Amino acid sequence: MIGVQSRRAVARRPLHRRATAPVRTEVRNAAGTLLATFTDGARTVSLLGAERTFTETKPPVLDQFARTVSSGWGPSPNGGTWGNFGGVDADFSVSAGKGRISAPTTNTSRYTRLADDVTTYDMRTTVTTDTMPVGAANVAALIGGWASTTAHMRYQLTLNPSGLVSCLISRVVGGTATTIAGSTTVGTSGTYVAGQVWHIRATFDGTTHTMRAWKDGDTEPVSPNLSVADTTYPTGRMGVRTLAATSSTNNPVFLFDDFTATAAWPANPTITHSTWVRVLPAAFAGIVNPTWLAAALADTSLDVLALSMQYITGAATVMDGPQKIAGDAHYGPLNAAGGRDVGADFNDYLGLDWTYTGVDSAESAELDSLDCSGFLRIVWGYRAGLPLSLNAVGSGQLPRVSRDQLDSGPGVIIVPRTGAQITDLTPLRIGDIVGFDATADLDEYDGEIDHTGIYLGLGTDGAYRFISSRKTPDGPTFADMGGPSRLDGSGIYARKLRTIRRF
């Protein structure tokens, strides 16, 4: 390669780290532009290529309450975890395919809402009560723009003792609700009876709120029942509210189902840079192969970073002949409590038995699923070509579990594990493997690496962002649902970052 210069460099570490730092070889052109970085003992190479942007949008929420949970509604698929406010936790439960809110006391607002802020949204749910309102109305509402119990928007369905059903939109400021649209009748006297299912739909486009309400079996109104412009709460959370009004004597249980929402985060995580990450045929031993380097710099096929993007929510299905090799991945199958089970390896995602010294049979329940270490294995192993093993056998093979991947996987340790949080991110390079002891917050074993991810680079927000497969967002993500996907700051993963390896 004409005009190429190489320079050997030793990565510097803080003085309290005693392990020998890996030696890097930087290749530059005659103008001094960095073209490639090799690391002794590692197969990972970072290369200068065309600038690319990686981004992720909020996944749609669909909660059909296929779980059994007491004292709350638990985790919502793709939507994070529901949080309760008002009443007592025992008032909230999920069973028999319904999200339930009991109202044993009157004039008490009970809320449950999802965990992440959104701007625009289109959400809907169905609701009914187990008893007919007596004495005073029973009220169910979608809520948006949630900041607190005293600051949010309500899209309210009112069930009256007469059977009349009405709807309104109200704005809550400082705990005071002000009706800004409605009330309008959507079911005349005698319409509602206990157990009759009603649909509520609410939208906000950044300026205008709309609401539709209709009885199950009827056609959804083409035009909204209510529409009003209001920008008091441009950002907030989504959820539901219930109320048995003062003088109500029926002590209803509100039954919700099919909570769905499409929404936008205030800002999508976005990373833009010109670094590409590829894998050498063998661990680097200090001598650059100019033929390989020239081909790698000219290569525009998918690199490791682009491969990792093929498994985030909404990613298109990729086929290799009859075999699906990529596309939107779950974390694992749903369990009875609504969470996601760990255990989905790359061959489970593929639906293929895999032969090592023995045969690892694919689990049919884990088809299209990848836990955090399985995600690394499908990207770095099955797709990028690192050899795979089930156990920590060394010899440059990528083992099954997170602990072994960081402690004895391919390549070299960049920052060793000391038990303390890593706060100096200077040695970090795009494509590095980050390991976490996420015990306290993520229900894993204490004192060992139990979560892994791939460092993607600096986001447009300045965050050191990584991608990993996680339970709460149900699959690979570099967004912030279930904890910020950043190595700096004060989030769970920043606090629990313990080691860095370069494969």
C-alpha positions in Angstrom: 0.0 0.0 0.0 1.6 3.2 -1.1 2.4 5.8 1.5 1.3 3.6 4.5 3.2 4.1 7.8 2.8 1.9 10.9 3.4 2.8 14.5 3.5 0.6 17.5 1.8 2.0 20.5 1.2 0.8 24.1 -2.2 1.6 25.5 -1.9 3.5 28.7 -3.8 2.5 31.8 -4.2 4.2 35.2 -1.2 3.4 37.5 -3.3 1.3 39.9 -3.8 -1.4 37.1 -0.8 -3.7 37.1 -1.6 -5.9 34.1 0.6 -5.4 31.0 -1.2 -3.2 28.6 -1.8 -4.6 25.1 0.4 -3.2 22.3 -1.4 -1.6 19.4 -0.2 -1.1 15.8 -1.6 2.0 14.1 -1.5 2.2 10.3 -1.6 5.7 8.8 -1.4 7.0 5.2 1.2 9.5 4.1 -1.1 12.4 5.2 -1.2 11.0 8.7 -4.8 9.8 8.6 -5.4 6.7 10.8 -6.5 3.8 8.6 -6.4 0.8 10.9 -5.6 -0.2 14.4 -4.4 -3.7 15.3 -3.9 -5.1 18.8 -1.4 -7.8 19.7 -3.2 -11.0 20.5 -6.6 -9.8 19.2 -8.4 -10.6 16.0 -10.4 -7.4 16.1 -9.3 -4.6 13.7 -10.8 -1.2 13.6 -10.7 0.4 10.1 -11.4 3.7 8.5 -14.4 3.4 6.2 -17.4 5.3 5.0 -19.3 7.3 7.6 -22.4 5.5 8.9 -25.2 6.3 11.3 -26.8 3.8 13.6 -30.1 4.6 15.3 -32.9 2.8 17.1 -36.6 3.7 17.5 -39.0 2.9 20.2 -40.6 -0.5 19.7 -44.4 -0.8 19.7 -46.0 -1.9 22.9 -48.5 -4.8 22.9 -49.5 -6.1 26.3 -52.1 -8.9 26.3 -51.5 -9.7 30.0 -50.4 -13.3 29.4 -48.9 -13.7 32.8 -49.8 -14.0 36.5 -48.6 -11.2 38.8 -49.7 -9.9 42.2 -49.2 -6.5 43.7 -48.6 -4.9 40.3 -48.8 -5.5 36.6 -45.2 -6.6 36.2 -43.2 -6.4 33.0 -44.9 -5.4 29.7 -43.5 -7.0 26.5 -41.4 -4.3 24.8 -42.8 -1.7 27.1 -40.8 -1.9 30.2 -42.3 -2.4 33.7 -45.6 -1.1 34.9 -45.4 1.1 38.0 -48.3 1.6 40.5 -49.5 4.8 42.1 -52.5 5.4 44.3 -54.3 2.8 46.4 -52.1 -0.1 47.6 -50.1 -2.5 45.6 -52.5 -5.3 46.3 -55.1 -3.4 44.2 -53.1 -4.2 41.1 -52.7 -7.7 39.6 -52.6 -9.7 36.4 -54.5 -13.0 35.9 -56.6 -14.8 33.4 -55.4 -12.6 30.6 -56.4 -9.3 32.2 -54.7 -6.4 33.9 -56.8 -5.8 37.0 -57.2 -2.8 39.2 -59.5 -3.2 42.2 -61.3 -0.2 43.7 -62.3 -1.2 47.3 -62.3 2.5 48.3 -64.0 5.4 46.6 -62.5 8.7 45.4 -59.0 7.2 45.1 -57.2 7.5 41.8 -55.2 4.4 41.0 -52.6 4.6 38.2 -50.2 2.2 36.6 -47.8 3.5 33.9 -44.9 2.4 31.8 -41.4 3.3 32.5 -40.1 5.4 29.6 -40.9 8.9 28.5 -42.4 9.5 25.0 -43.4 12.5 23.0 -46.0 11.5 20.3 -48.2 8.5 20.8 -51.1 6.4 19.6 -52.3 4.2 22.4 -55.4 2.1 23.0 -56.8 -0.4 25.4 -60.0 -2.3 26.2 -61.7 -2.0 29.6 -64.7 -3.3 31.5 -65.9 -3.7 35.1 -66.9 -6.8 36.9 -70.0 -5.1 38.5 -72.4 -2.4 37.4 -71.7 1.1 38.7 -74.0 1.8 41.7 -74.5 5.1 43.4 -71.9 7.0 41.3 -69.8 6.6 38.2 -66.9 4.2 37.6 -64.1 5.9 35.6 -61.3 4.4 33.4 -58.8 6.4 31.5 -55.7 6.2 29.3 -53.1 8.7 30.5 -50.3 10.4 28.6 -47.7 13.0 29.2 -47.3 11.6 32.7 -44.9 13.4 35.0 -46.6 12.5 38.2 -50.1 11.8 39.7 -50.6 15.5 39.8 -49.3 16.3 36.2 -50.6 14.4 33.2 -53.3 14.1 30.5 -56.4 12.0 30.9 -58.5 10.4 28.1 -61.5 9.4 30.3 -64.3 6.9 29.8 -67.1 7.4 32.4 -69.5 4.5 33.1 -72.6 5.8 34.9 -75.1 3.8 37.0 -77.8 4.5 34.4 -75.7 2.7 31.8 -74.8 6.0 30.0 -71.3 6.1 28.8 -69.4 9.4 28.1 -65.9 10.5 27.4 -63.7 13.6 27.9 -60.1 14.8 27.8 -58.7 16.6 30.8 -55.4 18.2 31.8 -54.1 17.7 35.3 -51.9 20.5 36.7 -51.0 20.6 40.3 -53.5 17.8 41.0 -56.4 19.8 39.6 -58.1 18.2 36.6 -59.6 20.6 34.0 -61.8 19.3 31.2 -60.5 20.6 27.9 -62.7 18.5 25.5 -66.1 17.0 26.2 -67.9 15.5 27.9 -69.7 13.8 25.0 -72.0 10.8 25.1 -70.8 7.6 23.4 -73.4 5.3 24.8 -76.9 6.3 25.8 -78.7 5.4 29.0 -79.1 1.7 29.4 -76.1 0.9 27.1 -73.5 -0.2 29.6 -73.8 -3.4 31.6 -71.2 -5.2 33.8 -68.7 -7.1 31.7 -69.4 -5.1 28.5 -66.0 -4.3 26.9 -65.2 -0.8 25.7 -62.3 0.4 23.6 -60.4 3.6 24.3 -58.0 5.1 21.9 -55.9 8.3 22.5 -53.4 10.0 20.3 -51.0 13.0 20.6 -49.1 14.3 17.6 -47.1 16.9 19.5 -49.9 19.5 19.2 -53.3 17.9 19.2 -54.9 15.3 21.4 -57.7 13.0 20.1 -59.9 10.4 21.8 -62.1 7.7 20.4 -64.4 5.4 22.5 -66.6 2.6 21.2 -68.3 -0.6 22.4 -66.8 -3.9 21.5 -68.4 -5.2 18.4 -69.1 -1.7 17.0 -66.9 -0.1 14.4 -64.2 2.3 15.6 -65.2 5.9 14.8 -63.6 7.2 11.6 -63.3 10.7 13.2 -62.3 11.2 16.8 -65.1 11.7 19.4 -62.9 14.5 20.8 -60.0 16.6 19.5 -58.2 19.5 21.2 -54.9 21.3 20.9 -52.8 21.4 24.1 -49.0 21.3 24.6 -48.8 21.4 28.3 -47.1 18.0 28.5 -45.0 17.5 25.3 -43.2 14.6 27.0 -44.2 12.0 29.6 -45.2 8.4 30.2 -48.2 6.3 29.1 -50.6 4.3 31.3 -54.1 4.0 32.7 -56.1 5.4 35.6 -59.2 4.2 37.4 -61.6 5.8 39.9 -64.7 4.7 41.7 -66.4 8.1 42.4 -67.5 9.2 45.8 -70.9 7.5 46.7 -70.1 4.6 44.4 -70.9 1.4 46.3 -70.2 -1.4 43.8 -66.4 -1.7 44.6 -65.5 -2.5 41.0 -62.6 -4.4 39.6 -61.5 -2.8 36.3 -60.3 -5.3 33.7 -57.9 -4.1 31.0 -56.7 -6.0 28.0 -54.8 -5.4 24.7 -52.9 -2.3 25.8 -51.1 -1.2 22.6 -49.1 1.8 21.8 -46.8 3.2 19.1 -44.8 6.1 20.3 -41.6 8.1 19.9 -38.9 8.7 22.4 -37.9 12.3 23.0 -34.6 11.5 21.2 -33.6 8.3 19.4 -30.2 7.0 20.3 -27.9 7.8 17.4 -24.3 7.0 16.7 -22.4 8.4 13.7 -18.7 7.7 12.8 -16.5 6.2 10.2 -15.1 3.2 12.1 -15.6 -0.3 10.8 -14.7 -3.4 12.8 -13.6 -6.6 11.1 -12.0 -9.9 12.2 -8.5 -11.1 11.2 -7.9 -14.7 10.1 -5.7 -15.2 13.2 -4.7 -13.2 16.3 -2.4 -10.3 15.4 1.2 -11.0 16.1 2.7 -7.6 15.4 3.1 -7.7 11.6 0.6 -6.1 9.3 -0.4 -8.0 6.1 -0.7 -5.3 3.5 -2.7 -7.5 1.2 -5.3 -8.2 3.9 -5.4 -4.6 4.9 -5.9 -3.3 1.4 -8.8 -5.7 0.9 -10.3 -4.9 4.3 -10.2 -1.1 3.7 -12.0 -1.6 0.3 -14.5 -4.1 1.7 -18.0 -2.6 2.0 -19.8 -5.8 3.2 -21.4 -5.9 6.6 -18.9 -5.6 9.5 -19.4 -6.6 13.1 -21.2 -3.3 14.0 -23.6 -3.6 11.0 -24.2 -7.3 11.8 -25.2 -6.4 15.4 -27.9 -4.0 14.1 -29.6 -6.8 12.2 -31.1 -8.1 15.5 -32.6 -5.0 17.1 -36.4 -4.5 17.2 -37.8 -3.9 13.8 -34.8 -5.3 11.9 -35.7 -6.9 8.6 -35.5 -10.7 8.3 -32.3 -11.9 6.5 -32.2 -15.3 4.8 -29.3 -17.4 3.6 -31.2 -19.7 1.3 -33.9 -21.4 3.4 -32.2 -20.5 6.7 -33.1 -17.3 8.6 -29.8 -15.8 9.9 -30.9 -12.4 11.1 -33.9 -10.3 12.0 -35.7 -8.8 15.0 -34.6 -11.0 18.0 -36.4 -11.6 21.4 -34.3 -12.0 24.5 -36.0 -15.3 25.4 -39.4 -16.9 25.8 -42.0 -15.4 28.1 -42.3 -17.0 31.5 -45.5 -17.2 33.7 -44.6 -13.9 35.5 -44.3 -12.0 32.2 -40.5 -11.8 32.2 -38.1 -13.3 29.7 -36.1 -16.5 30.5 -32.4 -16.6 30.0 -30.8 -19.4 28.0 -31.2 -18.6 24.2 -28.0 -19.2 22.3 -27.3 -18.4 18.7 -28.3 -21.9 17.5 -31.6 -21.6 19.4 -32.3 -18.4 17.5 -31.5 -20.2 14.2 -33.4 -23.4 15.2 -30.3 -25.5 14.4 -28.7 -28.2 16.5 -25.0 -27.5 16.8 -22.1 -30.0 17.1 -19.2 -29.4 19.5 -17.7 -32.5 21.1 -21.4 -33.4 21.5 -24.6 -32.0 20.1 -26.3 -28.9 21.5 -29.9 -29.3 20.5 -31.9 -26.1 19.6 -34.8 -25.3 22.0 -37.9 -24.7 20.0 -39.3 -22.3 22.6 -36.2 -20.1 22.1 -36.5 -19.8 18.3 -35.7 -16.2 17.3 -34.3 -15.4 20.7 -30.8 -14.4 21.9 -29.7 -13.8 25.5 -26.7 -11.4 26.0 -24.0 -14.0 25.5 -26.0 -15.7 22.7 -26.1 -12.3 20.9 -22.3 -12.0 21.0 -22.0 -15.5 19.7 -24.3 -15.0 16.7 -22.6 -11.8 15.7 -18.9 -12.6 16.4 -19.1 -16.4 16.0 -21.8 -17.5 13.5 -21.6 -14.4 11.4 -18.1 -13.0 11.8 -16.3 -16.3 12.0 -14.8 -16.6 15.5 -14.7 -20.3 16.5 -17.3 -21.3 19.1 -17.2 -23.6 22.1 -19.6 -24.3 24.9 -17.0 -24.1 27.7 -14.0 -21.9 28.5 -11.5 -23.9 26.6 -9.3 -21.0 25.5 -7.5 -21.3 22.1 -9.2 -18.3 20.8 -12.7 -19.8 21.0 -15.8 -17.9 22.1 -17.5 -19.7 25.0 -21.2 -19.8 25.9 -21.6 -17.7 29.1 -20.8 -14.1 29.8 -18.3 -14.8 32.6 -16.2 -17.0 30.4 -16.5 -14.7 27.3 -14.8 -11.9 29.3 -12.4 -13.9 31.4 -11.1 -16.4 28.8 -12.6 -15.6 25.4 -10.7 -14.7 22.3 -8.3 -11.8 22.2 -6.9 -9.8 25.1 -8.1 -8.1 28.2 -8.0 -4.3 27.8 -9.1 -3.4 31.3 -8.9 -6.3 33.9 -11.5 -7.0 36.4 -10.8 -5.7 39.9 -14.3 -5.6 41.4 -14.5 -1.8 41.1 -16.4 0.3 38.6 -14.4 1.3 35.5 -14.5 5.0 35.2 -11.5 5.6 32.9 -12.8 4.8 29.4 -9.6 6.0 27.7 -8.5 2.4 26.6 -11.9 1.7 25.1 -12.2 1.2 21.3 -15.2 0.7 19.1 -16.0 -3.0 18.9 -14.6 -3.8 22.4 -16.6 -6.3 24.5 -17.8 -4.8 27.8 -18.6 -6.9 30.8 -20.9 -6.1 33.8 -21.5 -7.4 37.2 -25.1 -6.3 37.2 -26.2 -8.3 40.2 -28.0 -5.8 42.5 -30.4 -4.5 39.9 -30.7 -7.3 37.4 -31.2 -10.4 39.6 -28.1 -12.3 38.6 -25.3 -13.8 40.7 -23.1 -11.5 42.7 -19.4 -11.0 42.1 -19.1 -12.3 38.6 -19.6 -11.1 35.1 -23.3 -11.7 34.2 -23.9 -9.4 31.3 -22.0 -8.6 28.1 -22.3 -6.1 25.2 -20.4 -4.5 22.3 -19.2 -0.9 22.5 -20.6 1.0 19.5 -19.1 4.4 19.9 -20.0 7.9 21.1 -23.6 8.8 20.5 -24.7 12.2 19.2 -25.6 12.9 22.9 -22.0 12.3 23.9 -22.8 9.0 25.6 -20.5 5.9 25.3 -23.1 3.6 23.9 -23.1 -0.2 23.8 -25.5 -2.8 22.4 -26.6 -5.8 24.3 -29.5 -8.2 24.5 -31.6 -7.5 27.6 -34.8 -8.8 29.2 -36.7 -5.5 29.7 -36.6 -4.3 26.1 -36.8 -8.0 25.0 -33.7 -8.3 22.8 -30.7 -6.4 21.5 -30.8 -2.7 22.1 -28.5 0.4 22.5 -31.4 2.5 23.8 -32.2 3.2 27.4 -35.3 1.1 28.2 -34.5 -1.0 31.3 -31.4 1.1 32.0 -29.3 3.5 30.0 -27.1 1.7 27.4 -24.1 3.9 28.2 -20.8 3.2 29.9 -20.5 6.7 31.4 -22.9 8.5 33.7 -24.7 7.1 36.7 -27.0 4.5 35.2 -27.0 0.8 36.2 -24.6 -0.3 33.4 -22.1 2.5 34.0 -22.0 1.6 37.7 -21.7 -2.1 37.0 -19.0 -2.0 34.3 -16.2 -4.2 35.4 -14.0 -5.4 32.5 -13.3 -4.8 28.8 -11.9 -7.3 26.3 -10.9 -7.0 22.7 -11.8 -10.2 20.8 
